[in-house]
Amino acid sequence: MNQHPTVTVSRLIPHMTEKMAARFRALPFQPQSAIIKVVPYFTGDADGNIAAFARPRDYHAVVYKLTQNYEHELSAQYPNMKFLALKNGWPLPIVAAANMCGLGFTGRHGMQIVEPYGSYVALSAVLCDTLLPETSPSDTCRACGACERACPTGAMRFDGEKRVLNRERCIASITQNPDTDISLLKLSPYIWGCDICQKVCPHNQQVKTTDIPEFYERIIPNIDATALDGDLSDRHYASRLDLIKRNLEVIK
């Protein structure tokens, strides 16, 4: 099974939060290996006030469907093993998992870069009850600092080689949380998520667009007050339209 990007789960346990560890212990079987699945979502959208990951329909549903298909393929190939598809990589520290098994590499902005798609990818995994051969790490970030310099709020800094993210100043985090300093939103055009650090990354220039048809269905790059009256039920932020209304008020 060397052709599949695989990491030994025990290596990931030190990277888990307490919530991750609790969910991990509650899984239906004790996984030994994780096979990582990458799902590119970038459609080449024009500029807008919604981050690229949220412009198509709810990516969580698409990622889970594709990961389940991956699970079924593996189960058919290896009927004596148990497999379990995860919805979005949870409870694994999925970026660390992808980095360890050589499925791209982690950029200084903290997102996984998987050529030829850059960091415009969602990650998930299929767990396995068998200890499988690991795949090896690959390239590394150029560490050019472009993402850090471009952040309008100074949310990123580096302590030596260690990246430190202040989520209270991160535009993507602010747009999706009610208890934040929303005045910082005036420094960005985004009302949901943020792509500023991704747009300036050298690895994200002229990236390949996704070939997954679902991501081209009813793309919404911009939302204004009028759009909020439409049907947004297939958006992953459908239950948080109150925050989008709040964010629109701040940046208008």
HELIX and SHEET records of a PDB file:
HELIX    1   1 VAL A    9  ARG A   11  5                                   3    
HELIX    2   2 ILE A   13  HIS A   15  5                                   3    
HELIX    3   3 GLU A   18  ARG A   25  1                                   8    
HELIX    4   4 ALA A   52  ALA A   54  5                                   3    
HELIX    5   5 TYR A   59  GLN A   77  1                                  19    
HELIX    6   6 ILE A   94  MET A  100  1                                   7    
HELIX    7   7 ALA A  146  ALA A  150  1                                   5    
HELIX    8   8 ARG A  167  ARG A  169  5                                   3    
HELIX    9   9 ILE A  171  THR A  175  1                                   5    
HELIX   10  10 ILE A  182  LEU A  187  5                                   6    
HELIX   11  11 ILE A  196  VAL A  200  1                                   5    
HELIX   12  12 PRO A  202  ASN A  204  5                                   3    
HELIX   13  13 PRO A  213  TYR A  216  5                                   4    
HELIX   14  14 ALA A  227  ASP A  229  5                                   3    
HELIX   15  15 ALA A  238  ARG A  240  5                                   3    
HELIX   16  16 LEU A  241  ILE A  251  1                                  11    
SHEET    1   A 4 THR A   6  THR A   8  0                                        
SHEET    2   A 4 SER A  33  PRO A  40 -1                                        
SHEET    3   A 4 VAL A 121  CYS A 128 -1                                        
SHEET    4   A 4 PHE A  83  ALA A  85 -1                                        
SHEET    1   B 2 PHE A 105  THR A 106  0                                        
SHEET    2   B 2 GLN A 112  ILE A 113 -1                                        
SHEET    1   C 2 MET A 156  ASP A 159  0                                        
SHEET    2   C 2 LYS A 162  LEU A 165 -1                                        
END                                                                             
